Amino acid sequence: MSLAVTSSTPFIPELLCPAGSLKNMRYAFAYGADAVYAGQPRYSLRVRNNEFDLDTLQIGINEAHALNKKFYVVSNIAPHNAKVKSYLR
């Protein structure tokens, strides 16, 4: 198996770390992470390890962008049909 790079831009790996809280996010960036990810409130498989709510998610996103870093918001659980409207808000 071979890997052919067809783009003129070289592939640069991204160090992606979990951020279960703002404190952990800040540690990840301080130690070299290029990006972090956090689960959405109520839609994360690790609810007990997720200190983020909608307000702290926004703070984390703003801080990441101020550092020129990425912040991925992930959903590990798909909402049931009755919850789709509240999920999309």
Backbone as a ProteinNet text record, in pm:
[ID]
protein_1_A
[PRIMARY]
MSLAVTSSTPFIPELLCPAGSLKNMRYAFAYGADAVYAGQPRYSLRVRNNEFDLDTLQIGINEAHALNKKFYVVSNIAPHNAKVKSYLR
[TERTIARY]
84.4	0	89.1	57	134.7	42.1	98.9	24.4	77.7	-5.3	36.3	-19.6	67.6	25	12	-109.2	-132.2	-137.6	-146.5	-154.8	-14.8	-4.2	124.7	154.4	53.6	72.2	107.6	215.8	252	150.6	134.1	43.8	110.7	42.6	94.4	-1.2	44.2	-44.1	-91.3	-207.5	-266	-272	-220.6	-230.2	-364.5	-455	-591.7	-606.4	-649	-661.7	-803.6	-847.6	-979.8	-976.6	-1088.2	-1100.2	-1231.3	-1225.2	-1346.7	-1385.3	-1296.7	-1322.1	-1234.9	-1264.1	-1180.4	-1037.9	-1024.2	-891.4	-811.5	-873.4	-804.8	-773.2	-863.2	-838.5	-715.1	-706.1	-592.3	-461.8	-465.5	-346.7	-306.9	-403.3	-373.8	-304.7	-356	-293.6	-155.6	-142.2	-12.9	94.7	53.3	149	155.1	105.2	129.4	17	-101.4	-212.5	-245.6	-274.6	-320.3	-470.2	-539.4	-685.3	-732.8	-854.5	-918.5	-1059.6	-1118.3	-1258.5	-1331.7	-1459.2	-1543.7	-1681.7	-1742.9	-1878	-1981.7	-2088.9	-2200	-2269.9	-2317.8	-2395.3	-2513.2	-2536.9	-2647	-2626.9	-2527.4	-2506.7	-2364.5	-2309.5	-2175.2	-2181.2	-2101.6	-2096	-2025.1	-1947.7	-1871.4	-1927.4	-2055.7	-2123	-2058.3	-2017.6	-1956.5	-1821.4	-1753.4	-1622.5	-1630.5	-1749.6	-1768.9	-1825.4	-1743.5	-1787.1	-1841.2	-1850.8	-1895.1	-2046.8	-2093.1	-2230.9	-2222.2	-2333	-2329.3	-2244.2	-2248.5	-2169.7	-2019.9	-1979.3	-1836.6	-1784.5	-1870.6	-1829.1	-1792.5	-1874.7	-1847.4	-1718.4	-1696.2	-1571.4	-1452.3	-1462.7	-1355.1	-1327.8	-1432.6	-1417.6	-1348.8	-1392.7	-1332.5	-1184.7	-1152	-1012.1	-926.8	-979.4	-905.1	-877.6	-977.5	-959.4	-863.4	-865.5	-771.5	-627	-607.4	-474.6	-443.3	-534	-522.1	-521.6	-604.7	-620.2	-761.9	-785.8	-918.1	-988	-1120.5	-1203.7	-1316.1	-1315.3	-1418.5	-1525.7	-1650.9	-1764	-1821.1	-1826.3	-1866.1	-1993.8	-2064.8	-2182.5	-2156.7	-2163.9	-2145.6	-2278.5	-2384.3	-2516.7	-2610.9	-2679.5	-2776.7	-2907.7	-2969.6	-3095.9	-3210.4	-3306.8	-3428.5	-3511.9	-3603.8	-3685.9	-3750.9	-3798.7	-3867.3	-3772.2	-3641.4	-3543.2	-3465.5	-3493.4	-3415.7	-3425.4	-3544.1	-3558.6	-3473.9	-3476.1	-3395.2	-3246.3	-3210.3	-3070.8	-3016.9	-3096	-3051.7	-3037.5	-3100.6	-3083.8	-2948.4
-116.6	0	123.1	217.6	340.8	459.7	565	687	793.6	839.1	941.1	1075.8	1173	1308.4	1383.6	1425.8	1492.2	1643.5	1693.1	1836.6	1896.1	2022.4	2089.5	2135.7	2131.7	2168.1	2042.3	2045.9	1925.6	1896.8	1768.7	1726.9	1752.7	1826.8	1855	1792.1	1696.4	1633.5	1734.5	1707.7	1794.8	1717.4	1776.5	1714.9	1754.1	1656.5	1676.8	1610.5	1686.8	1636.6	1655.6	1568.9	1587.7	1703	1772.4	1881.9	1863	1803.8	1782.5	1902.7	2002.6	2124.6	2236	2358.7	2470.4	2454.2	2405.6	2383.8	2284.2	2172.9	2072.8	2126.5	2206.4	2267.6	2356.8	2436.4	2528.1	2450.6	2341	2255.7	2198.1	2150.3	2090.7	2191.6	2312.8	2415.2	2454.6	2463.5	2499.8	2395.9	2269.4	2163.1	2124.6	2211.6	2193.9	2142.7	2126.2	2078.7	2182.7	2134.8	2222.1	2242.8	2145.9	2149.6	2064.7	2093.3	2012.9	1978.8	1879.1	1847.9	1832.7	1866.9	1854.1	1809.5	1728.4	1681.3	1785.9	1783.6	1873	1827.8	1923.2	1884.2	1795.7	1689.9	1595.3	1505.4	1529.1	1447	1390.3	1364.8	1310.6	1176.6	1081.4	951.8	962	1065.9	1084.3	1201.4	1197.6	1307.5	1334.8	1231.9	1251.1	1320.5	1312.4	1375.6	1503.8	1552.4	1670.9	1783.6	1883.3	1997.1	2111.2	2090.2	2197.3	2209.2	2333.3	2365.5	2462.6	2515.4	2601.6	2726.5	2783.3	2903.8	2874.6	2767.2	2736.8	2684.8	2622.8	2587	2712.3	2814.8	2939.5	3004.2	3002.3	3056.1	2978	2846	2762.7	2788.8	2800.9	2829.6	2964	3064.7	3198.1	3196.6	3127.5	3119.9	3044.9	2936.7	2860.4	2946.5	3015.8	3099.4	3214.9	3269.7	3376.7	3327	3197.6	3136.2	3080.7	3103	3048.7	2895.5	2839.4	2694.6	2655.7	2527.1	2477	2415.3	2425.3	2366.6	2292.5	2161.3	2079.8	2045.8	2068.5	2030.3	1902.5	1797.5	1666.7	1617.1	1534.5	1465.1	1316.2	1246.8	1102.4	1028.8	1101.4	1041.7	1119.4	1051	1116.4	1135.9	1252	1276	1195.8	1159.3	1095.6	1198.8	1152.1	1241.7	1352.8	1321.6	1421	1529.2	1504.1	1598.6	1673.8	1650.1	1711.5	1863.7	1918.7	2064.9	2128	2071.1	2127.9	2105.9	1997.2	1970.2	2074.7	2112.3	2207	2349.3	2378.3	2511.9	2519.3
0	0	0	-84.3	-86.7	-67.3	-15.5	9.8	-83.7	-173.8	-268.3	-224.8	-212.8	-179.6	-310.5	-341.3	-469	-456.1	-336.5	-315	-311.9	-351.9	-344.4	-201.9	-115.8	23.8	102.5	179.2	255.3	365.4	394.9	501.5	635.5	720.2	853.5	954	1032.4	1130.3	1234.5	1288.2	1390	1521.2	1628.3	1760.2	1819.8	1828.8	1876.7	2012.7	2111.8	2249.4	2300.6	2391.1	2451.5	2551.4	2561	2658.3	2731.8	2847.2	2924.9	3008.2	3011.4	3087.5	3030.1	3069.9	3026.1	3077.7	3199.9	3258.2	3174.4	3137.9	3055.2	2916.8	2860.7	2730.3	2736.7	2841.3	2856.2	2873.5	2949.3	2962.1	2826.1	2751.6	2620.5	2529.6	2525.3	2441.1	2494.1	2625.9	2684.6	2653.5	2636.9	2609.3	2462	2374.8	2232.3	2145.9	2199.7	2115.7	2009.1	1889.8	1781.4	1788.1	1847.6	1852.7	1970.1	2013.3	2117.3	2071.2	2137.4	2110.4	2241.9	2237.8	2356.7	2313.2	2396.5	2368.7	2402.8	2329.1	2357.8	2484.8	2563.3	2681.2	2639.4	2712.3	2690	2568.6	2485.2	2365.4	2361.6	2477.7	2489.4	2561.7	2517.8	2585.3	2719.9	2737.5	2861.1	2941.4	2966.5	3035.4	3170.8	3241.4	3373.5	3365.7	3251.9	3235	3153.6	3129.9	3046.7	3132.3	3159.5	3239.6	3153.6	3023.3	2934.8	2931.9	2935.4	2902.4	2784.5	2739	2620.3	2642	2761.7	2789.3	2791.2	2858.8	2863.7	2729.8	2650.6	2514.1	2436.1	2447.5	2374.8	2424.5	2554.9	2609.9	2554.4	2553.5	2500.7	2353.8	2276.2	2133	2113.6	2188.3	2176.2	2215.1	2324.2	2367.2	2265.3	2211.6	2110.7	1987.9	1940.9	1822.6	1849.6	1970.9	2006.4	2001.7	2027.1	2020.7	1881.8	1787.6	1651.9	1654.1	1742.1	1755.9	1715.4	1703.9	1665.6	1785.9	1784.8	1889.8	1819.2	1827.7	1765.1	1867.9	1831.9	1916.6	1856.8	1937	1885.7	1951.3	1876.7	1929	1918.1	2029.3	2029.5	2031.8	2060.5	2071.3	1980.1	1892	1804.4	1880.5	1865	1935.6	1874.5	1957.9	1909.4	1834.1	1752.5	1670.8	1752.1	1871.2	1953.9	2004.2	2002.4	2055.9	1948	1821.2	1713.5	1717.1	1740	1742.1	1851.8	1971.6	2080.1	2054	1988.4	1954.4	1856.8	1759	1656.7	1709.8	1822.6	1881.6	1938.9
[MASK]
+++++++++++++++++++++++++++++++++++++++++++++++++++++++++++++++++++++++++++++++++++++++++

